[in-house]
């Protein structure tokens, strides 16, 4: 199958159904309605055209230490198709084979590495960040690079097609020693080889975040490179995923859903994500022109938290009791490249409009004069020195809007700033998303 046919897979399915129903008659009115409407004013858990893993960490100094594992799942959408006002028919695009493009970013929002992953119709690819940073990339290949169906085997109900652009790229070669050295240096705040990309925390932990985009070719571009959104990405909402934060040395494992970001597809357009000047997820990379057409995240959140769990008595010596943590991803709102080591970007640290904690009897505690979430991504202990919340359990209301000097800001609102918040619950051992109170399409400057 050539690439033009690939791009039109869903439309071909629609037209085939129309042909059967109309027996070749002309003038048919075909209406495609998503079973689950695309919610451009709130993030939902339905399949997206972009995934965000808002934070990862790998302790490079301890092979049994902290690590991050995530999955890329080939999802899809079920569309209801109506022809000439007749009864609806079901269009299933879940079985379609796709190509995903993974970009690894530092904790200061600098793209440091990218690679492609091919997925057959009902495929799942698991990515272990420790293995990746040791030089082994996920091993996938489309039909043209895998004629024996041994690398990315196709299931009985799945599609398997050829992406000719992936010849020579998939399956990927192992990273060289120099590539590994530069990549791990950039993710630990060191020079790779002459400039820096992230914060130096004076430890051996690699930190950052990850985006995964639907693409139509094996591109080598980073998100935001010239013509990436115009030529490489697609708006097929076919991806889902999960993320797991593990610490084998302390018997800790917590996981949950990644962030699913949607774009308009099947000819559906929405001025919220197509109008230049509006806030979109990748807006900072294209001057807020909306060329990416990806829905933005929220700016205000409510994060429910519990006290740390009890130390397991069955393990000797007992590990420390896990604490409740926040993962906070933020938008610097500017294009950020490599910078001189020993310095930080001009926008750092990011401020916020308000942080208020409420205990379970609704007593408030306001946190002021601090920058608990200064970077593009971070993991912060609730009740620690960075976020000194004194209540034992309750809710945090976070208004992450902030002005970044030198940026006009989308929609004329210089303080609008999307973000994402997840809670790593210390009591129940789960990861859950904080409640969204708004959308960056209509940012709320709310202070309790």
N, C-alpha and C positions, 0 to 999 in steps of 0.2 A: 504494500500500500504506500502510495506517495504521500508527501506531507500535506498537500492540498486536500486530499481525501481525508487525511487524519483530522485536519482542522474542522471538516464538515461532517464528522461522524454522526453527531446528533441530528443535524439537519437532514441527512440522508435517511436516517431512521424515520424521521417525521414524514418525509416525502413518500417513503415506501408505504407507510400506513395510509397516507392520504390516497395513494394510487389504488390500493386495494378497496378502500371504501367508496371511491368515486368511479371505479372502473374506467379510468382514463378521461373522465369529463374535465373540462376546464373551468376556471373561475372559482376554484375552491377557496374558502376562507379557513385558514388553519390557525388555531389559537393554542399556544403552548403555555400551560400554567404549572409552575412548580408545586408539587404536593406540599412541600414545606417552603413558604415564601421566604425570599432573601431578606433578612432583617438588617438593613443598612444603618439603623439607629441603635442597634444593640447586638453584641456578639453572642451567637448561639453555638451549640455543639454540633450543628450539621456540617457536612463535608464542605471544605473551603478550597479556594484556589491558592491560598498561602497559609502555611502553618508557622507559628511562632513558638519556639521553645524559649521561654523568657529568661532562663538562666541555666548554665551548666557549670560544673566544677569537677576537676580531676586532680587528686593528690598525686603528683608525679614522684614524690619522695617515698611513697608507701604503696606498694603493689596491692595491699589489702585495705587501702584507705578509701576515702571518699571518691565516688565515681558517678557518672550520669549515663543512663541508657535511655534511648528513645526509639520509637517505632514510627515508620511512615506506612500508613495503611491506605490501600487503594479503595476509596469509598466511592461515592457517586450520588446522583440524585434520581428520584423517580418523578417523572413529569407526566401530567395529565394532558393529553392532546385531544382537542375537539376540532372536527372538520365540518364546516357549514352548519354549525349549531347542533350537530348530532351528538350521540352518546360519547362520553370520554373514553379514550383508550390509553393504555399505559406504555410509556416509553422508558425502558430501563437502560441507563448508560453505565450501570455499576460494573459491567463486565469489560468495559473499554480499557485497553492497555494505554499507559501514559508514561511520561517522562517528568521527573521531578529534579529541580536544581537546588542544591543545598549550599547555603552560605554560612560560614562561621565568622562571627563578629567578636571583637574584644569587648571587655566590660566598659570601654569608652566609645563603643559604637564604630570601630574601624573594621572594615571587612579584611580578613587575613587569609582566607582560603575558601575554595568552592569546589564542588564536584557534582556529578550527575548520578541519578538512580533511576533505573528502568523498573517499571512495575507492570506485570500482567494483570488481567482483569480483577482478580480477587486476592491480589498479592499483599504481603506484609514484609517489610524489610526492617530488621532490628539493627540499630547502630550503637555500638559500645564506644563511648568517647575515649576510654583508656586505650582500647585497641586501635582506634583511629589515630590518636596522637603518637602511637608507637609505630605508625606507618602503614597499617593495613586498612584500606578503604572497603566499603561494602562492595561485594562482588556481584554485579548484575550485568546483563547484556540483552539487547533486543534481538529479534529473530535473525537479523542479518549478521550479527556477530556471534550468534549461538545457534547455528543450524541443527545441532544435535539435541537442542533443548536440554542441556545439562547444567547451564549456569543459572538461568531463570526459567525453570520448568513451568509449563503452562498446564493449568488444570482443565478438566473436561468442559467447564462452562466459561472459561476465560478466553479473551482475545490475546493474540501474540502477534505483533507487527514489527516491521523493520524501520528503525530510525537510521537512515544511511549516514547522517552526520555523526553518529556515534562510533563509526568504524575508526579504529586506532585509539579510541578513548575508553570504550567499554569492551571487556571488563577492564577496570583500571589497574595500572601497574602499582606496585608498592612505592611508597614515598622514599626518596633518597635520604641519606643521613643528613645532608645539608637542609633539605626541606623540613625534616623532623626538627632539627635544631632551631631553625628560624621560626617555625610555627609555635613550638612550645615556648620559645623566648618571648614572642609577641603576646602570648596569652598569660604570661606570668609577670609582665611589666618590665621586661628586659629588651635589649637591642636585638633586632632580628633583620638584617645583621647590623645596621648602623642607626636605625631609628626605632622608636617605641610606638606601641599601639594601646597599651593598657596601664592600669595602676600597678605599682610595685607594692605588694602587701608583705614583703619580706618573708615569704614562704615559698614553697614549691607547688602551690596549687594553681592550675590553669583555670581561668574564669572567662566567661563570656555568655553570648546567647546565639541562637541559631534561627535562621529563616529558611523555609522550604517553599519554592514557587513551582507552579505548573509551567512547563516550557514546551516548545515545539521542536527543539533541536538540542544537541549536546553542546550547549554554549560553555565558553570558558570565562564569561564575564561575571563580575560581581554585580549584585543589585545596585543600581544607580549608575553603572557605566553607560556611556553614550548608546542610545537606541536599545537598551536592554528591555524596557517596557514596550517599546514600539515593535520590536522585531522578534523577541525571544519568549516573553511570557504569554500565557494564555489565561483566559478567564473561566476555564472549566473548574467547577467546584467539585473536585473528585478526591480530595485528600482528607484523611483524618489521622490522628496519632495520639500516642501516650508518652509520658516521660516518667522515669523512675530515678530517684536519688538514693543511692545505696552507700553504705559504709560497713563493709564486712567485718572490719576489725572491732566495731562496736555493735554488731548485730542489729543494724538499723537499715530499714528499707521502706521507702515511702514513694507513692506514685499517684498519678492522676492524668487528666486529659491535657493535651497541649492546647494552644489558642488557635481557633479556627477562624480565618479571615476570608471574607467572601467578596466576589466580584460579580457584576451583572453578566449573564450568559443567555444563550438561546434568543438573542436579539432583544432581550429586555434591557432597557436603559433606565437610569435614575439620576437626575441632576445632582443628588447628594454626593455621588462619587464620580461624576463626569464633568462637573463644572469647575473650570479653572478658578483658583482662589479658595476652593473648599478644602477642608482638612481631609486628607487621605492617609492611609497607613504609611506609604512610602513618600509622603509629601516633601519631607526634608531633602530627599534625594533628587527631586525634580522641580524645585522652586515652587511647590504647591500649585502645580498646573493640573493636577488630577490625571495626568497621563497614565498613572498606574491603575486607576479605577478600583482601588482596594478600600474597603470600609475602614475607617479609623477605629481605635479603641476608645475606652472611657477616660475621664479625667478625675472622677470622684468615686470612692470605694468605701464599702463597709467590710471590715475584716474581723470575723469572729475568731477569738483565740481562747485556748484553754491552758491551764498550767502544765508543766512538764510531766511526763509519765513516771511511774514508779520504776525504780531500778530492778531489772529481772533478777530474782533471787536464785534462779537455777544455774546461772553462769558464774564461774569462778576463774579469775577475779571478776567481780561485777563491773560492767561498763558504766559510764556516767549516764544519769537519767537524761533522755532526750528533751530538749527544750522546744517551745513553740517558736517558729521562725517565720519571717516574711521574705518572700521573693518579690522584689519590686523592679519591674522593667520600666524604663522611661525614654522619652523621645528628646534628644538634644536639640532637635529642630534645625540643625545645620549639617552640611556634609562634613564629615570628619575623616581626615587622612592621617597617615603616620606623622609623628611630631618628634621634636628633639627630646631625647631622654633627659630626665631630670626636670622636665617641665610638665605642665598639664594644659589641655585645651582652654581656650578663652572662656568657654561656657561653663567650665567646671569650677565649683560644685553647683549642681542644680538645687534650687530652693523649692519651696512648696508654699501654698497659700495657708494651709492649716493642717494640724494633726491634733485630734482630740480622742482621748480614750475614755470609755465609760465602763464602770464595773457593772456587775449584774444587779446592783441596786440603783443604777443610773447616775452614780456620782461621777462628774466629769473631771478629767485631768488634761490640761492643754500643754502641749509640748511646743516651746518657742525657743528661738535663738539657736537652733541646731540644724544641721544638714544630715539627717539620717540616711537619705537616699540620694547621694550626690552624683552617682555615675549613671551610665546607661542601663546597667543591671547590677544587682547586688542581692546577697542574702544577709538578712539582719535579724539578730536575736531580739525578740520582744522582752523588754526588761533588762537588756544589757546596757552598756555604757553609751552605745550609739543611739539607742531608742529606749530611754530610761522610763518606761511605763511602770508605775508602782502597783497597779491593780493586778490581782492574781489571775482573773479571768474576766472576759467581757468582750467589748467590741472597740475597734479602732475605726474612726472616720477619717479618711485621708483625702485631702484635696490637693492633687499633684500639679495643678496649674501653676505655671511660672513664666516669667518673662525672660527670654534669652537675648541679651544685648546684641544688636546687629542683625536681628531677624525681624522682618515685617510681620510675620505670623499669618496664619490662614484667616480668611474672612475678616481681616482687619482687627482681629482679637489677638493682640501681641502676647497675652498671657495664656492663651489656650495651649494645653500640652497633654497629649495622650499618654497613657501609661497602662500598666497591667500589674495586678497584685495577686499573689497566691499565698496561702497559708500552709506551712508544714506543721501540722498539729502534733504537739509533743505528747498529748495524752492518748489519742486514738491512732496515731501512726499513719495518717492519711494526708494527701495533698488536695486542697480544694481551692477553687477560685473565689476571691472576694466578690461580694455583691457589687454589681455596677449600679451607680446612681444616675449616670447620664451617658452621653456619647460626645466625643470631640466634634461631632457634627453640630451639636448644640451644647457647648461646654457650660457647666454651672459653676459659678464662683461662690461656692457655698461654705459658710463658716458656722458651725453649730453655736 
